[in-house]
Amino acid sequence: MTDHGGSQELEVLAGLVERVTYHNAENGFCVLRAKARGHRDLVTVVGHAAIISAGEWITASGEWINDRTHGQQFKARFMRTSAPSSIEGIEKYLGSGMIRGIGPVYAKKMVKAFGEKVFDVIEAEPDRLREVTGIGAVRAKRITDAWAEQKVIREIMVFLHSHGVGTARSVRIYKTYGVDAVQVMTENPYRLARDIRGIGFKTADAIAMKLGIEKTAPIRVRAGISYALTEAMDEGHCGLPVDELGPLAVELLEVPRELVQMALELELTEGTVVADTVGDTSCVFLGGLYNAERRIAERIQGLLGGALPWAAIDADKALPWIEQKTGLTLAPSQDAAIRLALASKVMVLTGGPGVGKTTIVNAILRILAAKGVEMLLCAPTGRAAKRMTEATGFEAKTIHRLLETDPKTGSFKRGEEHPLECELLVVDETSMVDVMLMQALLKAVPPEAALLIVGDIDQLPSVGPGQVLADIISSAAVPVVRLTEVFRQAAQSRIITSAHRINQGLVPDLTRPEGDSDFFFVPADDPEAAVPRIVELVKTRIPQRFGLDPVRDIQVLCPMNRGGVGARSLNVELQAALNPAGERKVERFGWTFAPGDKVMQIENDYEKDVYNGDIGYIDDVDPDAGELNVSFDGRSVTYGFGELDTLVPAYAVTIHKSQGSEYPAVVIPVLTQHYAMLQRNLLYTGITRGKRLVVLVGQKKAIGIAVRNVSGRRRWSKLNEWLASPQDAAARTATG
């Protein structure tokens, strides 16, 4: 639809929301069924709202469209909501789950007790709520708090609308700043681009223009520089070459190069951004990331410079003792690795699957435990920490738990002032650790302790900025043991031999295996063919042949989220096939949740103590209480329906999200549709997640593309240089 400079007449629609068919709290997108003035039948309204409940009165301006699939709809550009006034509306509104703890039952009781005055009671005489049977102090407080929040949201939305911010963006702005939204926007609208995912510089810019900020205003040009660098950070970079940053900012801002230069100098003077070189290239870094990389280098150098925390160990005695204890015969490479670790203050142990990393770590831990050395073990994810505990017999924690996250602020209680109590810290799956988390961890390591860094350098780099493990290894500042020899027992596994072939740039053997195997290729030329094959494999073929549970033991891993064989659409198909919802279910944020569903947490929640990537299973859904319970490794966690935007079904997840986890069986679609994501380290990471079985579904051609594509386009970071020349890092710190 074309918009002729706003001259097009928008229609206005007003009515009562009968049902919220769909609402995504992340972006506010909603589909409503409404009883509209002047319409006999219910109409479908599509738009955006921060909060929306059945029973509310909406006033929307927009136009009618005829959707091919859904028929006639009213597409709202702006939508204002107000509290309902009719008894029917009030009861529907209160019972719709907008206030946690009130379902249809309590809504009926409250309306019966107070009639149309119910909102006045909540606002002015909240103590009277206790007159309703079943409403105690806790529930009463919950009701009044929720009501107050709804009121503030409405006021903020009115302000944002008056400055031409559409409802969808208003929702995100409110989500980020809460009650301070109005103040932030009037002071510096460019903060929106920095703080809110999905609000680009262009959007913040349009708002700034409405508020009367000039195109050449320093606040605008300076914001453009930070924004360009933040975009680079999303690609994993800590900084950008000046030659790339300048033109990028000029293009973003449409202002002369001289203005960009002036703004860059201002940003540099203030320390928001920092200039330095990577090799011979002049770069500009975001201040926080630059300092974090520098501090990582200093801490490692500081650790390297200290004495070993344990008395010298005679490896000639310790190694035969450990062989006798474990009944293992150590290979020469393992023997050498253990000797080096026992004599090193900091060491890196890297290598792929089947090369005996766990055997070495176990031997080191047992020898040192026998000497009374205090040890702590950690990994970036809950799954990786659990695997480490199972493999070593020593308790491992996630880095967040080890550093004792403060649930209120998300910051860590452990640090320089309050360091960890250990003589050896072992970090596993270090390839996943980004610059900011590594800095926090090293800050908490006592200077006298030793550090053992374990990881697989060929896996995907961290989702966050930097390439910590790769930089530490390439700096040559720390002793590194790189294991390449696949041991005999592991070499019988086609999963392991295929992973190593991929790593060497060779296409794995995709022919049908004779007899038993743990690695299969199932051809499918397009998503239409692949999807039913994947569903059949997970639902019947793999469980029948290998005796595995389709929900708990088999994980579909996708190169990406979008597309016909992406994680999103496969989740819909697999959920319908493996766990169709019965009566007890809830639909929120575009997904259905029902007992038995496998779900994944997609952001860190310090209060609930669940973290991005944790997988759990829904035990129960309680529509009356507006809550559902999820079991994470045997621990029950309660979510209000309004909090379900942090959970997604996890029958299929992206390979990125699977890092640090292992599953009995994995099924990986590999099709040319994923062209942008087909990289060697992605395929290698996916295949190495499978313990007993890996099935690739797709085209040989796509697998060939992935194997040949060593894209890891180099990330701009400086950690390896800081590590390689310690005096440089120390001098900077002394002056910085």
Secondary structure, DSSP 4 states (H G I P E B T S, - for coil): ----TT-SPPEEEEEEEEEEEEE-TTT-EEEEEEEETT-SS-EEEEEE-SS--TT-EEEEEEEEEEETTTEEEEEEEEEEEE---SHHHHHHHHTTTSSTT--HHHHHHHHHHHGGGHHHHHHH-GGGGGGSTT--HHHHHHHHHHHHHHHHHHHHHHHHHHTT--HHHHHHHHHHHGGGHHHHHHH-TTHHHHHSTT--HHHHHHHHHHTT--TT-HHHHHHHHHHHHHHHHHTT-SEEEHHHHHHHHHHHHT--HHHHHHHHHHHHHHTSEEEEEETTEEEEEEHHHHHHHHHHHHHHHHHHTSPPSS----HHHHHHHHHHHHTPPPPHHHHHHHHHHHT-SEEEEEE-TTS-HHHHHHHHHHHHHHTT--EEEEESSHHHHHHHHHHHSS-EEEHHHHTTB-TTTS-BS-SSSS----SEEEE-SGGG--HHHHHHHHHTS-TT-EEEEEE-TTSPPPSSS--HHHHHHHHT-S-EEEE-PPPHHHHT-HHHHHHHHHHTT-----SPPSS--SEEEEE-SSHHHHHHHHHHIIIIIHHHHH---TTTTEEEEES-SSSTTSHHHHHHHHHHHH----SS-EEETTEEE-TT-EEEE-S-BTTTTB-TT-EEEEEEEETTTTEEEEEETTEEEEEEGGGGGGEEE-SEEEHHHHTT--EEEEEEEE-GGGGGG--HHHHHHHHTTEEEEEEEEE-HHHHHHHHH----PPP---HHHHHH-HHHHHHHHHH-
